[in-house]
Amino acid sequence: MKLRHAAALALVGWYLTMPPVNPVDERAARLNSDGYMKSGKWTVELNAPLVQWTIDERFDTTSGCEVARTRLPGPFASQDGTFEKAYYKAAKAARCIATDDPRLKSK
């Protein structure tokens, strides 16, 4: 391997990404007293383009990212459609993506 190729590989990092979690109704869009939008119905946009996914953390290695991905929140006992259920669904769909992945760039 040439030195310039090795240097390019060393610069690649990894993002832990999650699909967008969006309110379904107006009630969900309102902020509660602590500033978070948790009430009402929520949905996870699993088919959203990668550029719209949330970058949760950055890692130097794919293995570090994968370990963090497996430690994302476990199931919640709340009702379907709540913010917690939607967040859990998004966490289950989380992916580790290279920082230089072209799908992360907006068109």
Legacy VTK file of the C-alpha trace (Angstrom):
# vtk DataFile Version 3.0
C-alpha trace
ASCII
DATASET POLYDATA
POINTS 107 float
0.000 0.000 0.000
1.300 3.429 -0.881
1.842 5.955 1.884
-0.790 8.377 0.547
-3.419 5.590 0.592
-2.548 4.707 4.181
-2.817 8.372 5.162
-6.237 8.647 3.529
-7.490 5.579 5.401
-6.232 6.996 8.694
-8.383 10.113 8.215
-11.639 8.171 7.877
-13.716 8.123 11.020
-17.096 6.658 11.793
-20.427 8.198 12.721
-23.097 6.457 14.750
-26.257 7.632 12.998
-29.957 7.268 13.765
-32.978 7.887 11.531
-35.038 11.007 12.207
-37.743 10.842 14.896
-40.556 13.272 14.059
-43.842 14.310 15.677
-46.975 13.018 13.950
-49.365 15.594 15.382
-49.377 19.153 16.668
-49.541 18.059 20.314
-46.231 16.207 19.944
-44.587 19.300 18.488
-45.176 21.325 21.660
-42.345 21.548 24.166
-42.955 20.186 27.625
-41.768 21.995 30.754
-38.170 20.720 30.535
-37.800 21.780 26.892
-38.186 18.369 25.256
-40.836 17.414 22.708
-42.043 14.125 24.129
-45.844 14.193 24.287
-48.167 13.041 21.533
-47.508 10.606 18.692
-44.078 10.141 17.099
-42.786 8.297 14.059
-39.386 7.121 12.817
-38.457 7.898 9.211
-36.555 4.679 8.436
-36.498 5.443 4.702
-35.171 8.988 5.088
-32.007 9.751 3.105
-28.859 9.267 5.155
-28.113 12.994 5.009
-31.234 13.529 7.201
-30.185 11.014 9.873
-28.902 12.299 13.208
-25.205 11.878 13.958
-25.174 10.635 17.527
-21.416 10.154 18.062
-18.114 10.074 16.161
-15.528 7.294 16.448
-12.020 6.647 15.203
-12.720 2.974 14.482
-15.615 0.962 13.145
-15.326 -1.422 16.083
-15.766 1.442 18.573
-18.849 2.573 16.699
-20.326 -0.934 16.595
-19.803 -1.377 20.347
-21.627 1.900 21.018
-24.428 0.886 18.642
-25.049 -2.297 20.611
-25.300 -0.256 23.826
-28.083 2.028 22.617
-31.251 2.125 24.755
-33.254 -1.015 25.358
-37.022 -1.384 24.999
-39.433 0.927 26.755
-42.678 -0.219 28.342
-44.684 2.770 27.095
-47.425 2.775 24.464
-46.823 2.608 20.712
-46.305 5.971 19.090
-44.765 7.672 22.107
-41.432 9.435 21.869
-39.721 6.679 23.872
-41.002 3.916 21.566
-40.004 5.927 18.489
-36.537 6.586 19.925
-36.102 2.873 20.673
-37.090 2.012 17.087
-34.596 4.593 15.787
-31.869 3.189 18.060
-32.512 -0.323 16.734
-32.083 1.024 13.179
-28.856 2.919 14.006
-25.918 2.445 11.630
-22.202 3.062 11.672
-21.295 5.132 8.609
-17.848 6.206 7.432
-17.338 9.957 7.735
-16.454 10.125 4.031
-19.608 8.291 2.865
-21.025 10.289 -0.094
-24.594 9.677 1.125
-23.902 12.095 3.988
-23.509 15.011 1.606
-26.576 17.035 0.645
-27.270 17.410 -3.028
LINES 1 108
107 0 1 2 3 4 5 6 7 8 9 10 11 12 13 14 15 16 17 18 19 20 21 22 23 24 25 26 27 28 29 30 31 32 33 34 35 36 37 38 39 40 41 42 43 44 45 46 47 48 49 50 51 52 53 54 55 56 57 58 59 60 61 62 63 64 65 66 67 68 69 70 71 72 73 74 75 76 77 78 79 80 81 82 83 84 85 86 87 88 89 90 91 92 93 94 95 96 97 98 99 100 101 102 103 104 105 106
